[in-house]
Amino acid sequence: MPFVKEQLSTNMLLLSFIYAVGAVSIVLIVLGLCFVDAGLVRRKNALDTWIAKIISALIAGGATMVAGIGIWNWQFNEAFGVPNPLWQALKDWWFGGQFLTHYSGQIAFEKLPEADVQQVFAVFFVTFSLGTLALIHTGAMERMRHKPLYVMAFVIGLVLSPLVAYFVWGPVGPLSNQGTHDFEGVFPLYIFSGTWVLVLSWRLGPRLGAFKPHPSGTQPAASNVALVGAGVLLIMFALPFIAIASTWIAPEEGFFGISFTNTGLGIILENIFAAYIGGAIVGAILAYRRREVVWALLGPLAGAVICGTLFDVGMPWVVFLVSLLGPIVAFGTAALMRRWEIDEPKVIPLALGPGIAGALICGFVEWGTKTGGYPGLEGSYALQHAEITPWWQLAGVVLTMLIAAVPCLLICLAFERKGGLRVSEAEELVGLDQTYWGMNNYGEEPPLVISGNGAAATGAGEDPPVPAGT
């Protein structure tokens, strides 16, 4: 390995470790979402919830390793004037490409500087697809067939999520280079997932008994709401490490956000915890006034999502004030979904509503903040040549929603024609643990028996309904 000395240094090893921790932390996000979902689904669907989420998340991550990394790196080839930038990025960064199949000591520094760092960051980027699918599965629980979920996971990981990141998450994408600003993946993670879930929930329809009484008496019921608290704490633990990994660290030049905004490690951490605190305060007020425990548990996350684009550029007191709006926007979004009879009480209220609101607020609060470009480049790709503006934030929101909504609708319609998007009524009444795995995770409960008219005859085993608003 002739290039070991020029590719390896203490700084590079430290940076590799930072991005590795960020990647592992997104796996903790998936774990946290598993706990949240397991606490809010009916007991007869608890095991399947874990299995489907883990498998779909890993399918999406695997698809990103096949080609998604190359799509994201397309922006850098364009900025550096590489001929055939997309094709070259795909050849270099696909699963069998030279940059993913050689040790850093085998790669010349001129060809791929800091190879280890970039390879570890590629894994960090892969795990973003895991988080995206974990959120999307949350919006389709208890009624969606596995096959369309896994097809969606593959398409999203292979093309769609990396394509959104190419446009808006990074320093030299077509929109981010003009001034669209993101930091912690608000566009490719929260807005994309929320939009996908909005379309998917519409096409799936509500769970049995969600808005209208069902002859069997079934209705959505939480198996253990306390598990939501465990999931929220896991997510709160992981988010700061993901934020630290969403940066450019150049010891001789500075510390930058993912779009090359000036920032600092201390400010980022202060902002994250300011957002937690603000969201928790308003979430607790909503919870006590309405006796809806879910807002006390999810309030900190709503505060973090609405501030996700501000973590690198905002000041802590500004972030705190904005975070107070997070649970309010989430509550309003949830109320709108109930009015439209869209049965999705978590991802759309927590990710889509606050995600869009926060992205637009960032455009006004940080109007004029320098962003975009790359060190050493000139002209239209010069470092910090662009400015954050409300209209470029809006452009990012609209583009992200289109990239999510149109493919989701097409895939849903394709599976609907074959009758394979949603499980049958009888399967939903029996539960997905029995339907897919022939067992009940809670062994003390007998299997649900379906009578000839489709009603639950014995062993329903339902818990009391989850509080309104969840």
Backbone torsions as a table, in degrees:
resi	resn	phi	psi	omega
1	MET	NA	92.8	-170.5
2	PRO	-74.9	-11.5	-173.3
3	PHE	-109.0	20.6	-175.3
4	VAL	-61.0	-48.7	-174.1
5	LYS	-62.7	-40.2	-177.2
6	GLU	-80.5	-18.6	-179.3
7	GLN	-96.2	-21.8	-175.7
8	LEU	-114.1	133.8	174.0
9	SER	-154.9	169.5	179.1
10	THR	-61.6	-41.2	178.7
11	ASN	-60.8	-42.6	-178.6
12	MET	-67.0	-39.0	177.6
13	LEU	-64.0	-38.6	178.6
14	LEU	-65.4	-44.3	179.0
15	LEU	-63.4	-40.4	177.8
16	SER	-60.4	-40.6	179.2
17	PHE	-64.7	-41.1	179.8
18	ILE	-60.3	-45.9	-179.5
19	TYR	-70.5	-31.9	177.3
20	ALA	-65.2	-41.6	177.0
21	VAL	-63.2	-38.9	176.7
22	GLY	-61.2	-41.4	179.9
23	ALA	-64.4	-46.7	179.7
24	VAL	-63.9	-32.6	-178.8
25	SER	-66.6	-31.5	176.5
26	ILE	-68.3	-31.5	173.3
27	VAL	-62.6	-36.0	175.4
28	LEU	-65.3	-33.4	175.0
29	ILE	-61.1	-44.6	177.6
30	VAL	-60.4	-42.9	177.9
31	LEU	-61.1	-43.9	178.4
32	GLY	-60.8	-41.7	178.3
33	LEU	-65.8	-34.5	175.6
34	CYS	-60.6	-43.7	178.5
35	PHE	-64.9	-43.0	178.8
36	VAL	-59.4	-48.2	-177.3
37	ASP	-68.3	-41.7	179.9
38	ALA	-61.1	-30.7	178.3
39	GLY	-75.5	-25.8	-173.2
40	LEU	-104.7	-11.9	177.8
41	VAL	-84.7	166.5	172.8
42	ARG	-68.3	150.2	-174.4
43	ARG	-57.0	-33.7	-176.4
44	LYS	-73.3	-2.8	178.6
45	ASN	-118.6	5.0	-171.1
46	ALA	-65.4	-47.5	-178.4
47	LEU	-64.1	-46.0	-179.4
48	ASP	-62.4	-31.7	178.4
49	THR	-60.3	-45.1	178.1
50	TRP	-64.2	-47.0	-174.5
51	ILE	-64.5	-49.9	-176.7
52	ALA	-64.2	-36.9	-179.3
53	LYS	-68.1	-45.3	-178.6
54	ILE	-63.9	-47.0	-177.3
55	ILE	-65.6	-47.4	-178.4
56	SER	-63.7	-38.6	178.8
57	ALA	-62.8	-43.5	-178.7
58	LEU	-72.0	-31.8	173.9
59	ILE	-62.0	-45.2	178.8
60	ALA	-62.2	-43.9	177.9
61	GLY	-63.0	-40.6	177.1
62	GLY	-63.5	-39.8	177.9
63	ALA	-64.2	-37.0	177.0
64	THR	-64.8	-35.8	176.6
65	MET	-65.9	-29.8	-179.4
66	VAL	-66.9	-48.2	-175.5
67	ALA	-145.8	-19.3	-173.2
68	GLY	-61.8	-35.0	179.5
69	ILE	-62.7	-39.6	178.0
70	GLY	-64.0	-38.4	178.6
71	ILE	-61.7	-42.6	179.7
72	TRP	-66.7	-40.4	-179.4
73	ASN	-73.1	-10.1	174.8
74	TRP	-50.7	-40.4	-177.7
75	GLN	-61.1	-36.6	-178.2
76	PHE	-73.5	-37.3	175.2
77	ASN	-62.4	-38.3	176.9
78	GLU	-64.8	-45.0	-177.6
79	ALA	-64.3	-36.3	-178.1
80	PHE	-92.5	7.0	174.0
81	GLY	70.6	29.5	178.5
82	VAL	-71.8	131.2	178.0
83	PRO	-60.8	145.2	-178.5
84	ASN	46.2	62.1	-167.4
85	PRO	-59.4	-41.7	-179.2
86	LEU	-69.6	-48.7	-178.5
87	TRP	-60.4	-40.8	-179.8
88	GLN	-67.7	-39.7	178.5
89	ALA	-63.2	-41.4	178.5
90	LEU	-65.6	-41.7	178.9
91	LYS	-64.2	-39.1	-177.1
92	ASP	-75.4	-35.7	-167.4
93	TRP	-114.8	8.1	174.4
94	TRP	-74.7	173.7	-171.9
95	PHE	-54.7	-32.3	178.8
96	GLY	-106.2	13.3	-178.7
97	GLY	-73.3	163.9	-174.3
98	GLN	-62.6	-31.5	-175.9
99	PHE	-81.8	-10.6	176.8
100	LEU	-111.3	3.1	-176.9
101	THR	-126.5	8.6	178.6
102	HIS	-127.9	142.2	173.2
103	TYR	-66.6	156.6	-178.5
104	SER	-58.3	-35.0	-179.4
105	GLY	-71.1	-8.6	177.7
106	GLN	-97.5	-3.7	-174.0
107	ILE	-113.8	127.7	178.2
108	ALA	-63.9	140.7	-178.4
109	PHE	-59.3	-35.2	-179.2
110	GLU	-67.5	-28.6	-179.0
111	LYS	-80.6	-43.7	178.3
112	LEU	-146.3	91.2	179.0
113	PRO	-61.2	144.0	177.2
114	GLU	51.6	54.6	-173.0
115	ALA	-57.9	-44.5	180.0
116	ASP	-59.9	-44.6	-179.7
117	VAL	-59.9	-45.9	-178.0
118	GLN	-68.9	-33.6	177.4
119	GLN	-68.9	-41.1	178.0
120	VAL	-67.1	-39.8	177.0
121	PHE	-62.3	-33.5	176.8
122	ALA	-61.4	-39.2	176.6
123	VAL	-65.9	-40.8	175.6
124	PHE	-57.1	-41.8	178.8
125	PHE	-66.2	-37.8	177.5
126	VAL	-60.3	-41.8	-177.0
127	THR	-67.9	-20.9	173.9
128	PHE	-59.4	-35.7	177.9
129	SER	-68.0	-33.6	174.1
130	LEU	-59.2	-47.7	179.8
131	GLY	-63.3	-39.0	179.5
132	THR	-61.1	-47.4	-178.8
133	LEU	-70.9	-32.0	176.1
134	ALA	-61.0	-40.7	177.0
135	LEU	-67.0	-44.4	-178.0
136	ILE	-63.6	-41.3	177.2
137	HIS	-61.0	-37.0	178.4
138	THR	-56.2	-35.5	-178.9
139	GLY	-80.2	-5.0	-176.0
140	ALA	-122.8	14.2	-172.4
141	MET	-65.4	153.5	169.3
142	GLU	72.4	1.1	-178.9
143	ARG	-150.5	-3.8	-176.9
144	MET	-100.7	138.5	175.4
145	ARG	-69.5	154.3	-176.8
146	HIS	-71.5	-40.5	-174.0
147	LYS	-57.7	-51.3	178.3
148	PRO	-63.9	-33.0	177.1
149	LEU	-61.4	-44.0	-178.2
150	TYR	-71.5	-34.5	174.7
151	VAL	-63.1	-45.1	177.1
152	MET	-59.5	-42.5	-179.8
153	ALA	-58.8	-43.2	-178.6
154	PHE	-66.5	-45.8	-178.8
155	VAL	-64.7	-42.9	-179.7
156	ILE	-64.0	-47.7	-178.6
157	GLY	-68.1	-35.5	-176.8
158	LEU	-72.7	-42.7	-170.8
159	VAL	-128.8	-53.2	-161.4
160	LEU	-70.6	-51.1	179.2
161	SER	-63.5	-44.8	175.0
162	PRO	-61.7	-31.9	179.8
163	LEU	-67.1	-41.6	175.4
164	VAL	-61.4	-44.0	179.0
165	ALA	-62.6	-38.4	176.7
166	TYR	-57.1	-41.2	-177.6
167	PHE	-75.5	-42.0	-165.6
168	VAL	-128.0	-8.9	-178.7
169	TRP	-118.4	98.6	-174.8
170	GLY	145.5	172.0	-173.3
171	PRO	-87.1	-24.8	-170.2
172	VAL	-128.5	23.9	173.9
173	GLY	-70.6	165.0	-176.9
174	PRO	-55.7	-35.2	177.8
175	LEU	-96.2	-41.6	-178.8
176	SER	-64.2	-30.3	177.4
177	ASN	-72.6	-14.7	177.4
178	GLN	-95.7	-15.7	179.0
179	GLY	135.8	-8.1	174.8
180	THR	-65.0	127.8	-172.6
181	HIS	-118.9	130.9	172.2
182	ASP	-134.9	164.6	174.3
183	PHE	-137.0	-65.5	-173.7
184	GLU	-96.6	33.5	175.3
185	GLY	75.3	31.1	-179.8
186	VAL	-61.3	-41.4	-179.1
187	PHE	-72.6	-58.4	-176.5
188	PRO	-73.1	-18.9	-177.7
189	LEU	-102.5	-63.0	-172.3
190	TYR	-78.2	-52.1	-176.4
191	ILE	-69.4	-42.5	177.7
192	PHE	-60.9	-51.2	-178.8
193	SER	-62.2	-43.8	-179.0
194	GLY	-62.2	-41.0	178.5
195	THR	-66.6	-43.9	178.8
196	TRP	-59.3	-44.7	-179.2
197	VAL	-66.7	-35.0	177.9
198	LEU	-59.8	-48.7	179.5
199	VAL	-67.0	-43.8	-177.4
200	LEU	-63.9	-43.6	179.9
201	SER	-64.8	-36.8	176.8
202	TRP	-61.7	-45.9	-178.1
203	ARG	-73.3	-34.6	178.9
204	LEU	-70.2	-34.9	-172.9
205	GLY	82.4	166.4	-177.5
206	PRO	-72.8	158.5	173.0
207	ARG	-63.4	154.4	-179.6
208	LEU	-59.2	127.9	178.7
209	GLY	83.5	2.2	-176.5
210	ALA	-67.3	-43.7	-178.4
211	PHE	-121.2	-23.4	-180.0
212	LYS	-129.8	141.7	179.3
213	PRO	-58.9	141.1	177.3
214	HIS	-107.8	145.1	-178.3
215	PRO	-52.9	-30.8	-179.3
216	SER	-75.9	-15.1	-175.0
217	GLY	84.4	-0.2	-178.9
218	THR	-70.2	152.7	175.1
219	GLN	-160.9	157.2	177.7
220	PRO	-56.1	132.0	-177.5
221	ALA	-142.5	136.9	179.3
222	ALA	-81.7	136.0	-179.9
223	SER	-84.7	-31.9	-178.7
224	ASN	-165.5	88.4	-175.5
225	VAL	-61.1	-27.5	-179.3
226	ALA	-60.9	-27.2	178.0
227	LEU	-62.7	-25.5	178.3
228	VAL	-60.2	-38.9	178.5
229	GLY	-61.1	-41.4	177.6
230	ALA	-63.3	-42.3	179.2
231	GLY	-64.2	-41.1	179.4
232	VAL	-62.9	-42.9	-180.0
233	LEU	-65.4	-37.6	176.0
234	LEU	-62.1	-43.0	179.0
235	ILE	-65.1	-42.3	178.6
236	MET	-63.4	-34.7	177.0
237	PHE	-66.7	-39.0	-172.7
238	ALA	-79.9	-34.4	-172.8
239	LEU	-56.0	-42.9	179.7
240	PRO	-60.1	-36.5	178.9
241	PHE	-69.5	-35.8	175.9
242	ILE	-65.0	-40.2	179.3
243	ALA	-63.4	-43.1	179.6
244	ILE	-62.4	-35.8	179.6
245	ALA	-76.3	-13.3	179.1
246	SER	-89.3	44.8	-175.0
247	THR	-137.7	166.1	168.4
248	TRP	-110.4	122.8	-179.4
249	ILE	-114.7	107.5	179.5
250	ALA	-118.0	100.5	-173.9
251	PRO	-52.5	-30.5	-177.5
252	GLU	-95.9	-5.8	-176.3
253	GLU	-122.2	-36.8	-179.8
254	GLY	149.2	-175.0	-179.2
255	PHE	-117.0	122.4	-171.3
256	PHE	-130.2	153.2	169.0
257	GLY	-71.6	175.1	-174.6
258	ILE	-62.4	-24.9	177.7
259	SER	-99.8	20.2	179.6
260	PHE	61.3	42.9	166.7
261	THR	-88.5	147.5	176.2
262	ASN	-69.0	133.5	179.6
263	THR	-157.8	-173.3	178.2
264	GLY	-152.0	152.0	-178.1
265	LEU	-60.0	-43.4	-179.1
266	GLY	-62.2	-44.5	-180.0
267	ILE	-62.7	-41.6	179.7
268	ILE	-60.1	-47.5	-179.0
269	LEU	-66.6	-40.4	176.1
270	GLU	-58.9	-43.6	-177.8
271	ASN	-64.7	-41.0	-178.9
272	ILE	-62.4	-46.0	-177.5
273	PHE	-75.3	-27.6	171.6
274	ALA	-63.2	-38.5	178.4
275	ALA	-68.1	-41.6	176.4
276	TYR	-57.1	-47.7	-174.7
277	ILE	-65.2	-47.7	179.5
278	GLY	-60.6	-45.1	178.3
279	GLY	-63.2	-38.4	-179.8
280	ALA	-65.1	-39.9	-178.4
281	ILE	-62.3	-53.1	-177.6
282	VAL	-69.6	-37.3	176.9
283	GLY	-60.8	-40.5	178.6
284	ALA	-65.7	-40.3	177.8
285	ILE	-60.5	-46.6	177.5
286	LEU	-60.1	-42.6	-176.8
287	ALA	-63.9	-46.0	-178.4
288	TYR	-68.7	-41.4	-176.9
289	ARG	-69.2	-34.7	-176.3
290	ARG	-103.6	-3.6	-176.7
291	ARG	54.9	43.0	178.4
292	GLU	-121.4	98.3	-169.4
293	VAL	-61.0	-25.8	-174.9
294	VAL	-59.4	-32.3	-177.9
295	TRP	-71.6	-30.7	175.4
296	ALA	-66.7	-35.2	-177.9
297	LEU	-80.6	-39.0	-173.6
298	LEU	-97.2	-6.0	179.8
299	GLY	-54.0	-46.8	179.1
300	PRO	-59.5	-35.1	179.3
301	LEU	-70.7	-38.0	176.5
302	ALA	-62.1	-39.2	176.6
303	GLY	-64.4	-38.4	-179.7
304	ALA	-70.4	-39.9	-177.6
305	VAL	-66.2	-44.9	-176.3
306	ILE	-67.6	-20.1	179.8
307	CYS	-103.5	5.6	-173.3
308	GLY	-59.9	-31.0	178.0
309	THR	-82.9	-9.1	-176.3
310	LEU	-101.8	-10.3	-171.7
311	PHE	-57.4	-31.6	-177.2
312	ASP	-93.6	-21.5	-173.5
313	VAL	-116.7	-18.9	-177.6
314	GLY	-83.1	162.9	172.2
315	MET	-94.9	149.5	-173.5
316	PRO	-53.8	-39.5	-178.5
317	TRP	-69.6	-33.1	176.2
318	VAL	-68.5	-45.9	178.9
319	VAL	-60.0	-41.4	178.7
320	PHE	-59.5	-46.4	-179.5
321	LEU	-63.7	-41.5	179.2
322	VAL	-66.5	-38.0	-177.8
323	SER	-62.8	-26.0	178.0
324	LEU	-61.7	-25.0	179.8
325	LEU	-80.9	-17.1	-174.2
326	GLY	-55.7	-58.1	179.7
327	PRO	-63.7	-30.6	178.9
328	ILE	-66.1	-46.2	177.7
329	VAL	-64.1	-41.3	178.8
330	ALA	-62.4	-43.4	179.2
331	PHE	-62.7	-44.5	178.4
332	GLY	-63.3	-39.8	178.0
333	THR	-64.7	-41.9	178.5
334	ALA	-62.3	-40.7	178.8
335	ALA	-63.6	-40.0	178.5
336	LEU	-64.7	-40.0	178.8
337	MET	-64.4	-39.9	177.7
338	ARG	-64.8	-38.7	179.1
339	ARG	-63.6	-37.0	178.6
340	TRP	-83.9	-1.3	-177.6
341	GLU	57.4	41.4	171.3
342	ILE	-99.2	115.5	-172.5
343	ASP	-85.9	79.7	177.4
344	GLU	-151.5	94.1	-171.8
345	PRO	-93.7	4.7	-175.3
346	LYS	-122.9	-62.0	-170.5
347	VAL	-68.7	-46.5	-179.1
348	ILE	-64.2	-49.4	178.2
349	PRO	-64.2	-38.1	-174.2
350	LEU	-87.9	-35.0	-174.1
351	ALA	-100.8	-50.6	-173.5
352	LEU	-73.5	-53.1	-178.0
353	GLY	-59.6	-61.4	178.2
354	PRO	-63.1	-31.3	179.0
355	GLY	-62.5	-49.0	178.9
356	ILE	-65.0	-47.0	-179.0
357	ALA	-59.5	-44.1	-179.0
358	GLY	-66.3	-38.9	178.7
359	ALA	-62.1	-41.9	-179.7
360	LEU	-72.6	-39.9	177.6
361	ILE	-60.0	-40.8	178.3
362	CYS	-57.1	-38.8	-179.8
363	GLY	-61.6	-32.4	179.0
364	PHE	-86.3	-45.6	-176.5
365	VAL	-65.5	-38.1	-177.4
366	GLU	-109.3	27.0	178.9
367	TRP	-55.5	122.6	179.0
368	GLY	96.4	-8.9	178.0
369	THR	-64.7	133.7	-176.9
370	LYS	-71.2	139.3	-177.6
371	THR	-157.3	171.7	173.8
372	GLY	78.8	174.6	178.7
373	GLY	80.1	-176.4	-176.0
374	TYR	-146.0	140.5	-179.1
375	PRO	-57.1	134.8	177.3
376	GLY	91.1	-13.4	178.5
377	LEU	-92.3	162.5	-178.1
378	GLU	-129.2	171.2	176.5
379	GLY	70.5	-132.2	-174.6
380	SER	-71.1	-9.3	176.1
381	TYR	-116.8	16.5	179.3
382	ALA	-63.9	148.8	-177.6
383	LEU	-58.6	126.3	175.8
384	GLN	56.6	38.2	177.7
385	HIS	-78.9	-20.0	-175.6
386	ALA	-99.6	171.1	178.8
387	GLU	-132.8	145.5	174.3
388	ILE	-70.1	131.4	178.7
389	THR	-141.4	156.0	178.9
390	PRO	-60.9	-38.4	-175.7
391	TRP	-70.6	-32.5	176.6
392	TRP	-73.9	-30.1	172.7
393	GLN	-64.8	-43.1	178.1
394	LEU	-63.6	-39.5	177.7
395	ALA	-60.2	-41.1	177.8
396	GLY	-64.0	-41.0	178.7
397	VAL	-62.2	-49.0	-177.1
398	VAL	-62.8	-46.0	-179.2
399	LEU	-62.6	-44.5	179.7
400	THR	-60.0	-44.0	-178.6
401	MET	-66.3	-36.6	178.1
402	LEU	-67.2	-43.3	-179.9
403	ILE	-63.7	-28.2	177.6
404	ALA	-85.5	-46.9	-168.9
405	ALA	-69.2	-45.8	-174.1
406	VAL	-65.5	-51.8	177.9
407	PRO	-62.0	-37.9	179.8
408	CYS	-61.1	-45.5	179.6
409	LEU	-62.1	-42.9	-179.3
410	LEU	-63.2	-42.9	179.5
411	ILE	-66.3	-42.5	178.4
412	CYS	-59.8	-46.7	-179.0
413	LEU	-62.9	-38.5	179.3
414	ALA	-62.8	-43.8	179.9
415	PHE	-74.3	-31.6	177.6
416	GLU	-63.1	-36.5	179.7
417	ARG	-62.8	-28.5	178.7
418	LYS	-95.4	-0.3	180.0
419	GLY	71.0	27.4	-172.5
420	GLY	-121.9	23.8	179.9
421	LEU	-87.9	-43.6	-176.1
422	ARG	-116.6	146.7	176.3
423	VAL	-65.8	160.0	179.5
424	SER	-69.8	164.7	179.1
425	GLU	-61.1	-42.0	179.5
426	ALA	-63.6	-40.3	179.4
427	GLU	-66.4	-38.6	178.5
428	GLU	-66.2	-37.3	178.7
429	LEU	-68.9	-40.4	177.5
430	VAL	-66.7	-37.6	-177.1
431	GLY	107.4	148.5	-175.2
432	LEU	-75.5	-22.2	174.0
433	ASP	-61.6	-45.5	178.1
434	GLN	-72.2	-41.0	-175.4
435	THR	-61.9	-47.2	-174.3
436	TYR	-95.1	-29.7	-169.8
437	TRP	-121.4	-4.5	175.5
438	GLY	64.2	29.4	-178.8
439	MET	-153.1	165.7	175.7
440	ASN	-116.1	123.9	-178.3
441	ASN	-60.9	-31.1	177.2
442	TYR	-98.4	94.7	-168.4
443	GLY	-62.3	-20.3	-177.4
444	GLU	-75.6	-12.3	-178.5
445	GLU	-93.9	130.9	174.9
446	PRO	-72.4	153.3	177.6
447	PRO	-59.1	145.8	177.6
448	LEU	-73.7	130.1	-179.6
449	VAL	-103.4	131.6	-178.3
450	ILE	-102.1	125.6	178.7
451	SER	-78.6	176.3	-175.6
452	GLY	-61.3	-30.0	-179.9
453	ASN	-88.9	7.8	176.8
454	GLY	86.7	6.9	-178.9
455	ALA	-89.9	153.5	177.9
456	ALA	-74.6	123.3	-175.0
457	ALA	-95.3	-45.0	-177.9
458	THR	-145.2	160.5	170.3
459	GLY	64.4	34.2	-177.6
460	ALA	-59.8	-42.5	173.9
461	GLY	59.7	29.5	-178.6
462	GLU	-82.6	144.5	172.6
463	ASP	-86.1	167.1	175.9
464	PRO	-57.1	152.6	-179.0
465	PRO	-58.7	147.2	175.0
466	VAL	-67.0	147.1	-179.2
467	PRO	-55.4	148.5	178.8
468	ALA	-56.1	140.9	179.1
469	GLY	99.9	-9.5	178.1
470	THR	-93.5	NA	NA
